Amino acid sequence: MSNLIRDPTEIKTWDEEVAVLVVGLGAAGAATALEASRTGAETLVLERAGGGGGTSAMSGGVLYLGGGTPLQQACGFDDSEEDMFKYLMASCGESPDEAKMRLYCEGSVGHYDWLVEQGVPFKQTYYHGCSGEPPSDDGLVWSGSERVHPFCEIAKPAPRGHVPQVENQAGPLLMKQLCAAVDASAARVASNHRCIALVQEPDGHVIGAIAESFGETRAIRATGGVVVTTGGFVLNDRMLEQHRPAALRCKFRVAADGDDGSGIQLGIAAGAATQHMDAVSISLPITQPWGLKRGVMVNAEGQRFIAEDSYYGRLGEWALLHHGGKAWLIVDDAIFEKPEYMPEVAAVGETVAELERELGLPQGGLASTMALYNQHAEAGQDPVFHKNTEYIQPLHSPPFGAFGCAVDDALYAVFTLGGLDTDVDGRVLDPAGDPIAGLYGAGRSTSGLSVGSYSSGLSLGDGTFFGRRAGRTAAKG
Ligand SMILES: Cc1cc2nc3c(=O)[nH]c(=O)nc-3n(C[C@H](O)[C@H](O)[C@H](O)COP(=O)(O)OP(=O)(O)OC[C@H]3O[C@@H](n4cnc5c(N)ncnc54)[C@H](O)[C@@H]3O)c2cc1C
């Protein structure tokens, strides 16, 4: 038996007994604790840091919701569960979990209402800029590739990024409100308590956990269950090496210290299966200001590989995982603007051929790409990657420049999307697909809705949505 698992016979006395023991107080843990305690179940949250928040409090705070939320309606957008479902099934990577996706879309309006009930404010206004976290306190924003080919043909586009009302980064406000709601609930929080092991019966039933606090260990019995909401594993080099080594090349692995995969390892030690451990969100925000979407993105062969107006979560994934992390954004003098998140120009040329030489690209590769692009752009078209007409403009005006979008130069922000395998009610599953009694999970310690081509808001969205379900299930025992 690994030291992550303790046999009940080792426990002389339990220091505490609760119904539901939640491990980790990020967005998923807060939602779990709120719903578990709401049912009347005695709920304790263990948090290894000095207080709640986790990576959720460092995030943009965008929640992906739709299907006609009051905020969407207030901003004049017509959306349906079906369009949201079709977009997400098409855009969330290979084989996302259909049952979870269906429930999420059906329950999205109700989840928005629940967030508002917890005190999360959403200004009833729409941000008119392009996709991403708004630089304003507007509540509704495009946060994915909904308007981009092929998704705009698959589902009617609607903005679904719901952002708590604060200028710029909204994660801190989201967590301030959710943690305040937990404090006001019957759930208790034990900060500076790191869960170091699960207590498991020989038949597999998880009946409690061991926590370490200031050098002392405490055994906590959980009659209903233990819910793992400890976040992802982007700070665990060894796990990244095993599952997605390319992520180690990203400059920006921002996460709370807890994102070291400890909860996933506890679950695995208890016999859990994992899903999509190689799935990562990689943001490459090259196109701010938005006019830079009129540029042409090429790989090391000088070839285009994606519609440049794709959401930055898709751009980063394509550039790093499918094109070796080597890419440039080609602009001409007419569309040149200083980018917000990219380094200075990597090369300049009076002609495309000169630029190509400067960049060391295969002779003729970039020139033929630009010739083809410009030929169709003259007619306002992009039959190769179907960029939105609003961003199509022939690039003829010298000098030509290339912004370096390679992983070694540009901002690639990564976090993990895979984790413990769970059912729609948060039960952690073993490799045969059977629930491990007493063990539940939610948030980034579990496999999420998006298993690729990330749209912003899905992580906080599914973490809180399925956290609530896990809390209710664990409370029933
Ligand atoms: C810069 C940035 C911006 C982002 N913006 C967005 C966004 O706008 N929208 C979105 O949906 N996603 C966003 N994300 C991703 C999102 O923030 C995370 O995926 C999400 O917060 C994970 O939530 P969680 O509750 O699962 O984990 P966390 O919020 O990380 O919480 C896990 C908690 O568990 C604790 N913990 C860990 N191990 C233990 C242990 N063994 N014992 C006790 N406690 C433990 C941790 O200390 C932590 O408090 C962003 C990420 C980054 C890096």
Ligand as a Chemical Component Dictionary entry (heavy atoms), coordinates in Angstrom:
data_LIG
# 
_chem_comp.id                   LIG 
_chem_comp.type                 NON-POLYMER 
_chem_comp.pdbx_formal_charge   0 
_chem_comp.three_letter_code    LIG 
# 
loop_
_chem_comp_atom.comp_id 
_chem_comp_atom.atom_id 
_chem_comp_atom.alt_atom_id 
_chem_comp_atom.type_symbol 
_chem_comp_atom.charge 
_chem_comp_atom.model_Cartn_x 
_chem_comp_atom.model_Cartn_y 
_chem_comp_atom.model_Cartn_z 
_chem_comp_atom.pdbx_ordinal 
LIG C1  C1  C 0 -3.602  33.295 -15.720 1  
LIG C2  C2  C 0 -4.774  32.362 -15.735 2  
LIG C3  C3  C 0 -6.032  32.848 -16.096 3  
LIG C4  C4  C 0 -7.117  31.978 -16.127 4  
LIG N1  N1  N 0 -8.339  32.466 -16.463 5  
LIG C5  C5  C 0 -9.409  31.648 -16.460 6  
LIG C6  C6  C 0 -10.716 32.148 -16.739 7  
LIG O1  O1  O 0 -10.911 33.346 -16.960 8  
LIG N2  N2  N 0 -11.753 31.259 -16.734 9  
LIG C7  C7  C 0 -11.573 29.924 -16.466 10 
LIG O2  O2  O 0 -12.547 29.167 -16.487 11 
LIG N3  N3  N 0 -10.338 29.441 -16.170 12 
LIG C8  C8  C 0 -9.279  30.263 -16.134 13 
LIG N4  N4  N 0 -8.053  29.768 -15.817 14 
LIG C9  C9  C 0 -7.951  28.374 -15.377 15 
LIG C10 C10 C 0 -8.546  28.263 -13.967 16 
LIG O3  O3  O 0 -8.083  29.331 -13.160 17 
LIG C11 C11 C 0 -8.223  26.958 -13.247 18 
LIG O4  O4  O 0 -8.261  25.874 -14.130 19 
LIG C12 C12 C 0 -9.247  26.776 -12.119 20 
LIG O5  O5  O 0 -9.126  27.888 -11.244 21 
LIG C13 C13 C 0 -9.080  25.499 -11.349 22 
LIG O6  O6  O 0 -9.984  25.547 -10.256 23 
LIG P1  P1  P 0 -9.929  24.429 -9.118  24 
LIG O7  O7  O 0 -10.944 24.823 -8.111  25 
LIG O8  O8  O 0 -10.022 23.095 -9.722  26 
LIG O9  O9  O 0 -8.450  24.554 -8.535  27 
LIG P2  P2  P 0 -7.767  25.735 -7.701  28 
LIG O10 O10 O 0 -8.459  27.024 -7.866  29 
LIG O11 O11 O 0 -6.310  25.700 -7.997  30 
LIG O12 O12 O 0 -7.986  25.285 -6.193  31 
LIG C14 C14 C 0 -7.368  24.127 -5.677  32 
LIG C15 C15 C 0 -7.101  24.364 -4.200  33 
LIG O13 O13 O 0 -6.703  23.140 -3.599  34 
LIG C16 C16 C 0 -5.635  23.381 -2.706  35 
LIG N5  N5  N 0 -4.893  22.127 -2.555  36 
LIG C17 C17 C 0 -4.104  21.515 -3.478  37 
LIG N6  N6  N 0 -3.619  20.356 -2.974  38 
LIG C18 C18 C 0 -4.108  20.238 -1.728  39 
LIG C19 C19 C 0 -3.958  19.257 -0.710  40 
LIG N7  N7  N 0 -3.230  18.150 -0.908  41 
LIG N8  N8  N 0 -4.585  19.449 0.489   42 
LIG C20 C20 C 0 -5.353  20.565 0.703   43 
LIG N9  N9  N 0 -5.516  21.528 -0.229  44 
LIG C21 C21 C 0 -4.917  21.357 -1.436  45 
LIG C22 C22 C 0 -4.859  24.492 -3.363  46 
LIG O14 O14 O 0 -4.053  25.171 -2.427  47 
LIG C23 C23 C 0 -5.973  25.354 -3.948  48 
LIG O15 O15 O 0 -6.406  26.347 -3.053  49 
LIG C24 C24 C 0 -6.950  30.606 -15.780 50 
LIG C25 C25 C 0 -5.698  30.142 -15.392 51 
LIG C26 C26 C 0 -4.620  30.996 -15.375 52 
LIG C27 C27 C 0 -3.302  30.451 -14.969 53 
# 
loop_
_chem_comp_bond.comp_id 
_chem_comp_bond.atom_id_1 
_chem_comp_bond.atom_id_2 
_chem_comp_bond.value_order 
_chem_comp_bond.pdbx_ordinal 
LIG C1  C2  SING 1  
LIG C2  C3  SING 2  
LIG C2  C26 DOUB 3  
LIG C3  C4  DOUB 4  
LIG C4  N1  SING 5  
LIG C4  C24 SING 6  
LIG N1  C5  DOUB 7  
LIG C5  C6  SING 8  
LIG C5  C8  SING 9  
LIG C6  O1  DOUB 10 
LIG C6  N2  SING 11 
LIG N2  C7  SING 12 
LIG C7  O2  DOUB 13 
LIG C7  N3  SING 14 
LIG N3  C8  DOUB 15 
LIG C8  N4  SING 16 
LIG N4  C9  SING 17 
LIG N4  C24 SING 18 
LIG C9  C10 SING 19 
LIG C10 O3  SING 20 
LIG C10 C11 SING 21 
LIG C11 O4  SING 22 
LIG C11 C12 SING 23 
LIG C12 O5  SING 24 
LIG C12 C13 SING 25 
LIG C13 O6  SING 26 
LIG O6  P1  SING 27 
LIG P1  O7  DOUB 28 
LIG P1  O8  SING 29 
LIG P1  O9  SING 30 
LIG O9  P2  SING 31 
LIG P2  O10 DOUB 32 
LIG P2  O11 SING 33 
LIG P2  O12 SING 34 
LIG O12 C14 SING 35 
LIG C14 C15 SING 36 
LIG C15 O13 SING 37 
LIG C15 C23 SING 38 
LIG O13 C16 SING 39 
LIG C16 N5  SING 40 
LIG C16 C22 SING 41 
LIG N5  C17 SING 42 
LIG N5  C21 SING 43 
LIG C17 N6  DOUB 44 
LIG N6  C18 SING 45 
LIG C18 C19 SING 46 
LIG C18 C21 DOUB 47 
LIG C19 N7  SING 48 
LIG C19 N8  DOUB 49 
LIG N8  C20 SING 50 
LIG C20 N9  DOUB 51 
LIG N9  C21 SING 52 
LIG C22 O14 SING 53 
LIG C22 C23 SING 54 
LIG C23 O15 SING 55 
LIG C24 C25 DOUB 56 
LIG C25 C26 SING 57 
LIG C26 C27 SING 58 
# 
